[in-house]
Amino acid sequence: TKAIIASSNWFDAEAKTCPATKHIDQNPTIEYEFPAKNASVDRLVAEWAYVERLFPKTAIKKPNLEPGTHTPGGYIAPSANPGDHPYFVGRTYNFMPRVHFKKIYATNSFRTVVSGVEGDIFQLAADLKAYLINLYGLDQIIILQVLEPHQKIFFEGDFVNDIKEFLLEKGF
């Protein structure tokens, strides 16, 4: 097969008046001939299994464990169901609690973010605040912000492991 790309056919007629493209009609016509070996495509079904192994995994398999089971790697299967508490915190796509650490470089401060909260988010914020005050005492000031439309709670400071521990105790 033969492909012809003519420089005079693909550009705007007013391109000759533009200073950047006024000499565009002086470009030669480009001709390219595809080799005959590329004219057809072979389908080798036997070798397709080797190609499929190279594709990335599209989904992570859900662990087949009883609720509340502890694995040697530190994973704890969720045991809470929606309706057990007035709120529910889901898990990420890799089945870990949705608690994240965020560093804000502009103010050199740290935040802990709890995301994916469904139900009474204000009750969860109050329970988490009471848990953290009980853990650290009244000397530690707990500053938090609840964003109900985004289903997130922001805590000033690094409380990631403490909040994960609280959620895992509740069965999330």
N, C-alpha and C positions, 0 to 999 in steps of 0.2 A: 504494500500500500504506500501511497505517496501523500505527503502532507505539504501543502504550499501555504506559506504565510506571506502575504503581500503587504508591504508597508503602506501602500496607497489605499487599501480597502478598510482598514480597521480604525482609522482616526477620524476625528471630527473635521468637517470641511473648513471650519474657521481656524483650524490649528495652524494653517500657513501664516495667519496674521499675528499670532502670538509670538513674542520674541523667543520664548524658550523652545518652541517647536516649529519654527518657520522653515527649517531645512529638513523636515520630516520626509518630504517626498523624494529626497536624494538618497535615502537608505535603500540598499538593494533588497530585492525580493529574496526571502529565505526559503530554500527548498531542502527538505529532509526526507530521506527514504528509510522506512523502517526495515530492519533485517527480516528475512523470511522466517527465521527461527522464532521470532517474537510474534508472528502473525496468529498463532493458535495458543490455547491454554490447555495444559494437561491436567487431568484430575486423577490423582493417585490416592485412592481410598485407604490403602494399606498404610501409607505414611502419614495420614492425617492424625492419627493418635499421638505421634511425636510432636506435631504442631500444637495440638490442643493442650499439651502439658505446659507449653510456654505462656499461655494466656493467664492473666492474673485472675485470682479467685474473685467472683462477683459477689459472693455472700459468705459470711462467716457462719459456720454450722452452730446451731444452738446446743449448748451442753445438755446432755440427757442425764440430769441428776435430780435426785429428790430435793424438794425445797429445804433450804437450810443446811445443805451438805457443804462441808469444808473440804477443799482439795489441797494436796501438798503444795501446789503452786500459789496458794493464797486466795484463790477464787472461792467466793461464798455464793451459793445459789440463792436467789431471792425466795423468800417464803411469804411475803405479804401479797395480798390480792387487793385490787381496787375495791374499796368499801370497808376494809379493816380499820382504816384511819380516816379522819376527815380530809386528808391530803394523800397524794401519791406521787412518788418520785420515780420516774422510769430509769432505764439504763441506756447506755450508749449502744452503738451498733456492735461493739465488741463485748457487750454485757457487763460493763463496769459501771459503778455509781457515777452519776452526772455531777461531779464536784471537780472544779478546775481551779488552778492557781493562775493568777494574772499579775504580771508586773507592769506598773505604769512608770515609764522612764521619765516622763516630763516632771513628775512630782516625786520620783524615787520612792513610791509607795507600793504596797502589795494588796491584792484583793483575792478573796475566795469567792467563787461563783458557783451557786447551786442552780442548775437549769433543768428544764423539763418538769416543773412542779405542776401537778394538776390538783384541782380541788381547792381547799381553803389554804391558800399560800400564806396568809397572815397568821394562821394558827401554827403552821410549820415554822415561820420566822420566830414567833414567840417561844415555841418549844425549843428551837435551836439556841436562842438567846439565853433561856433559862438553863439549858444544858451547859453552855459555855461559861456562864456565870458560876454555876455550881462547880465546874471543873477548875476554873482559874481564880475564883473568888471575886469579891467586889472591887479589888484593886485594878483588875483589867477592865477597861471600858470597851464595851462591845458596840460598835457602830455598824448598822446594817441599813440597806435600802432594798425595798421590795418593788419590783416592776411586774405588776400583775399581768398586763397585756403580753409581756415577753416571757412569762412564766419563769422569772429568775429572781434570785435573792443574792445581793452583793454584800459581803462582809469586808470591812476594812481590816486587813491583817492576814496572816497565814494560819488558817484554821482547817486546812484541807483534810488532814488525817483525823482530826477530832470530829468533823462533820461526817466524814465517811464512816467512822466508828458508830456515830449516833444512828445514821441511816441503816447500817448493817444490823444494829441491835433491834431496830424497828422492823426489820425484815425486808427492807427495800433492796 
